[in-house]
């Protein structure tokens, strides 16, 4: 059975359609939009919180979104083990909602940054990364954010490491991690983490922007294919 | 509150001339009310009425080809791209606001142009810009540059439209008066095109979107005068942008247009409610009865005058088919936006404005608008004196630099040539997942989902050429823009223009303007790219300087097959490099002349439009045959800068080259000449055997320059530089300047 993806639409989401398109047209899966004022998840097996500026984000990014009706349902869904992926603004919302630990600061440069980056996969044994082969030293996926500077206390960082919750780190094309390739100042070059249970992923890079072969980059497919693989096998 | 008494003095203070005020008296047959005076003053301001430019603009080619909606008829031009789709695009200036408040000035520039696109029913798919500042060594310039880039970025990034191409120039002439031109491109199904019209007696008129505040009052009038010390006090004339609300407005607007519930719709930019009510009425040969008490306000105590003149952003005026008011309201409710009926369409051609139980204005709508009663002037022209001096320049008297390696590195380090990555990485260039070629190449290429097609787009203008020769310089702007589209694999479709000039009441400025329009018309006719619309910005002067005349060209082209998409950088070792076109050793107005010799003089390069057309047709033919691996046009910095860019633009795979270039009289001229109609292409060795006969047959001049190889940029007997050094200069010069390291 094909899994069904649900893409949450906040009024200021602007990557909602991109995620929908990648899943529907490129990966050929079932997908539906979920309006922020609703609380029905429409029987989706995977929830995507897409990128954008949920409610304008003039306050802290994601700070208002976490109180929306749909988020109550998403939080319940996650607590029951449902698969949730927050991309960019979606990651920020997951942090605000307490589904993932840590916070986002403004980028070290104090500037918005949009470019292709490389990610080293630190844990390939998750719902979200099982399709990334060991030979793949780094995957190329774009970022586009002003607040992607991941920060957490030492204790939290330590527990993230101990539980293998850090999935993606900014690297060079060979998978080497250094300050030079850290685009936003994130601690330990963190680009994506999961919760302890492993069913919630937050990542700043945009996998949906690296799916369509027309755009000459397809590494984002690995993430969606990993989820599909997990749910169908 | 008692309104001021309307007198000639008050009219003059509002920017109307005595002649214009007398005309108002004649139209009304009485003294206008204070509100009416305000309405006339903004509607007849240069910004809204085009009174000093329209006579010239009418000489431009404004129809033909695939054009569906001609210039000036709607908010933006519309061109057929097949498959029932049309592309809407337009460029607009936000120079004056950006000069005093760079962040909001630039941000609202983006917001305004986006609304022009989606009021047509088109979904914006890309944003471009053309920016000009003073010297980057100046602290105020860096402040303006930083603020403008942030403003454009924050607005576009939140709104969710990728900013994909543009240009940034630095020159002292823009010191006090930067230019911020924003362009937007959208796609619409031909069945769902909306019009900016109000008609049908009794149809309700609705205001939707943000509430109305006191921001931006007299913005249009402010934009119609020179910048002076007093301009700082005009900061309240600058509007404040809210991209989140604009995003909601976009979705709601497209939804109601698609459902067919509207008669017409127009965005509120300059002159707010005054402009939208009068233009929509005039277009429909109708009138409107408006009750300002119904307008959602942001603050208490606003007068009719203030409400009519407010330029609060993110608002639209809709004329709804009677009976569909509730449906329209439901959509706006869903998006949490205001939606109020403020009046209805009448058949008397009059704009009736009521507020707090009083009739505040009664004006024939037709008399207010461009093409109606708004004044039209043809100004006196005089060739400027400075041209006598600049034409005296003789390039043969220039000392030849001893070290050409060093001279090249200096020219290549010019902020006008180096990569603008510092700028475009602050823009979301990829949202909507259609960006096949983003910033950094000759033109951006944006995919049309579900079709095997894409749109190529670019803005261009070398204003130094226009300063030295307005007519030829403007032809070059059009030619270069078309060349960039063709280098990317597209067929040029049409042009939008943003005409940034000084004070039109100065005969020298008006001469520049008329010459530029003449050149533009000639070039656009040659390339079969009608002018679909645009914007005129006069009064770009500050106490110290008048800006270079800057007729920015925005162009959109169609890539008919995705396999035609071509990028500018070299691809593989062993590929053969060719020069198409011919050098004429032209350094007048060049970057070389400015950077190495600190001279801005001479004539602009020559441009032979027949030759250019032939070059473009030949190149496109070769691209379609799959014989071209890379194509890059030669512009600022000459052949040397163009070749260097081909080596390093693709940071993931930089490859050197070994070439020989023909030297006519002097090596420096050959390296840096900016002769037009030239392109660098590369092809595989085996394809070069097919390419050469094609080129010979085409009749254009071409030359095999050398081969792609190694990790250096090598021009035989002239210069050799390591790619790592070039790359460092190219990508790090602007970041270093902006972080204060240089």
Interface residues (C-beta under 8 A of the other chain):
Chain A: X11 X12 X14 X15 X17 X18 X21 X22 X51 X52 X53 X55 X56 X57 X58 X111 X112 X113 X114 X115 X142 X144 X146 X173 X206 X208 X209 X211 X212 X214 X215 X216
Chain B: X150 X153 X154 X157 X158 X159 X160 X242 X243 X244 X245 X247 X248 X251 X335 X336 X424 X425 X426 X427 X428 X429 X430 X431 X432 X433 X435 X436 X447 X449 X562 X652
